[in-house]
């Protein structure tokens, strides 16, 4: 999302809106998420300002948002620290996969060095950052891809570290993802829109189900 021109940004936002309408999702595009290489954490910060999410933040997320500086950069830093220091088996398994089978093996880079890069201002976020963000927040993240169709309108990134393929309690984040270029914060137009409890790694659903709004735990 680095250095996007105004016309191109409008086109990207329109493509996200077109996807929402094509898939019949009860969503709308939030105010523009700035495209400067930090669009992932900027979109996450926008999401955490939604009134239905403010009451379900865990302790580490609340601490990250208390900074006097830019909150999105604080999130970047704290998510990276969490990824490097967490001893939770799910994070350790992701780390091992990265180093032995994934991008770490391909690029010859360690987990720690990869995260030191991801923590930098204007550094693009990758799939590992997206997944660890969900674990850090202990909240599910619904990604609305501009390639989405009504039968598969979005992809859920699960934030439940203990039961990896089960939904977290409470409201999910909604973020648009355009052509692997830009992340855009989205808003719900129906307060009761929720995912039904899932048992698969990626669960796509448009059903309206009320979910008890519990405060998530602070697993490490």
Secondary structure, 3 states (H helix, E strand, C coil): CCCCCHHHHHHHHHHHHHHHHHHCCCEEECCCCCCCCCHHHHHHHHHHCCHHHHCCCCHHHHHHCCCCCCHHHHHHHHHHHHHHHCCCHHHHHHHHHHHHCCHHHHHCCCHHHHHHHHCCCCCCCCHHHHHHHHHHHCCCEEEEECCCECCECCEEECCCCCCCCCCCCCCCEEEEEECCCEEEEEEECCCCECCCCCCCCCCCCCCECCCCCCCCCCCC
